[in-house]
Amino acid sequence: MKIVIVGDGKVGSTLAEQLSREGHDITIVDHSPDPLQQTTEALDILCIEGNGATYETQIEAGVDSADLLIAVTASDELNLLCCLIAKKAGAQHTIARVRNPEYDSQLSLITDDLGLSLSVNPELTCATEIARSLRLPSAMRADAFADGHVELLQLILSEQSPLAGKTLMELPVLTRSNVLIGAVERGGSMVTIPGGSFRLEAGDRILLICTPRSAQTFFRQVHLAANPIRHVMLVGGGRIAYYLARQLLETGLDVKIIESNFARCEALSQLLPKATILHGDGTNEAFLRESGVEQVDAFASLTGMDEENILISLYVRKSFPRVKVVTKVNRASFQSILSALDVGSVYNSRHSASNLICRYVRAMQNSVGSKVETLYKLLSGRVEALEFRAAEGSPVCGTPLSTLRLKRNILIGSIDRGGKVIIPSGQDTIEPGDTVIVITTITGLSDLSDILDRRKG
């Protein structure tokens, strides 16, 4: 598809990289030459310097023949104006990043009246992902597939875990639950799509494929059933903290926010009257203890400084091991070392937004054939989990999985058939209309049939 991106910031550059890698024709527009120069050097895409909200610049960028325009500048209003002009210029679809909480109540109205295909709030999306992970305290991360019928959970095996030292073929008897381990990260570097003889070790980060009900059974059987989270502390009172606190308060949780800016504390007190707002330095150990950090069930470092978030989370993880810890990290340069640090669950609002937009782009392509409907990058980005809809006539349909000749490093994680989830065995089959989750270390799969090894012999 032909896609024009307005705004070459963190989200824009991430989108350009991901979508160009998936084979789309990308043009990126920005008013500043510096980010465009970096993008030109890194990616083989067309870069245009100019004001993306002007008709002339959009025509130069080819918006009149574009399938999609994505506006992700730093200004909500500019993004909306870009989309309005793009629709007039002839773009078929438009997506705008809208971050200001003041627009929340009007977002559906704005989307409809401006003819937007999608409005994206990175901080709200990230907060929703964090809130989902807090529902399962023992999991490092929780991602949903197949309309929430299937969950992909990440967890790290401790020295005391009953799974350590066991092979995967031993797990059904041990866990008494219908779950599947789709991938294993070991030592922060090696990632494996494991077979039945694979033996788990303490320290492994595993990717668990399950239904919400089977997840609860699994955690009980392996002694990871933590008490429900009731008390949450957030350090940093920015947008993610606001959206997260709002969601947690709506479910009846007790929320405490520490913020160093007094004016922001006053604003949060007005926005979140049910939350406890504390003015102070969340990096100060004594202040954290005075604020009751040892009494909370979950803790999130959400300041605007990656280094602060990492240090605060390291302290809480070491001092209070039972507390569920979440860390916000924005810079991609830190991602490679985070797997070696004990900072709990790591989230990045830029990736949350770009993943949501990419999922929409894939859905646009899904009108014909068994195309990708959803894609998540997991385990430090080295594993992909893809959701396909099996089409009539697909070569994977009707054949027992044990006789399908699959490429290496590919696993059929689950099959959703009319709302009934199958964690498959070798005798199960894929049928037309099924939603299929594929786990792989291979990039570039675009059709369900791509999982087949078509080599002779």
BELWO-V353462 format. One line per field, one symbol per residue. phi: phi as a letter, one per 40 degrees, with the letter a starting at -180 (. if undefined). psi: psi as a letter, one per 20 degrees, with the letter a starting at -180 (. if undefined). A space follows every 10 residues. Layout:
phi=???
psi=???
//
This chain:
phi=.cbbbbhbcc cccccdcccc ccgccbbbba cbcccccccd ccbcbcbbci cccccccccc cgccbccabb bbccbdcccc cdccccccch ccbbbbcbbc dccdcbcccc ccccgccabb bdcccccccc dccccbdccc abbbbffgcb bbbbabcccc ccccgccccc cdcccfacba ccabbbggbc bbccccccbc bcgccbbbba cdcccccdcc cbgbcccdcb bbbbbhbccc cccccccccc cgccbbbbbc cccccccccc cbccccbbci ccccdccccc cgcccccabb cbccbdccdc cccdcccccb dcccbbbcbc ccccdccccc bcbgcbbbcc cdcccccccc cccccccbgc cccaabbbfg gcbbbbbbbc cdgccccgbd dcbcccccgb bccabbbggc cbccbcccbc bdgccbbbba cccgcbadcc cccccch
psi=qopppoolbg gghggggghh hjjqoppppq iphghhgggg hhqmrppppr oijqgghhgh ikhhjqhppo olripghhgh gghghhhhhj phqqpppohp hhigijghgg gghikqhppp oghggghhgg hghihnhiqh qpqqrlkihp qoqpqpprhi pihpiqrhii hgggikqnrp ohqpppjjgp ppoqahippq qpipoqoppr rhghgggghg hjkjnqqqph ppppppkagg gggggggghh jjqppppppi oghhggghhg hmhiqoppoa oiiogghggh ikhiirhqpp okrjoggggg gghggghhhm hippppppph phhihhihhi qmjbppqohg hgghhgghhg ghhhijhpam rphqpqprmk jippoppqop qpipiiqjpp hhipnqqqkp pohqponkip pooqahiqqp qpiqpppppq jpqjpiqhii ipojqq.
//
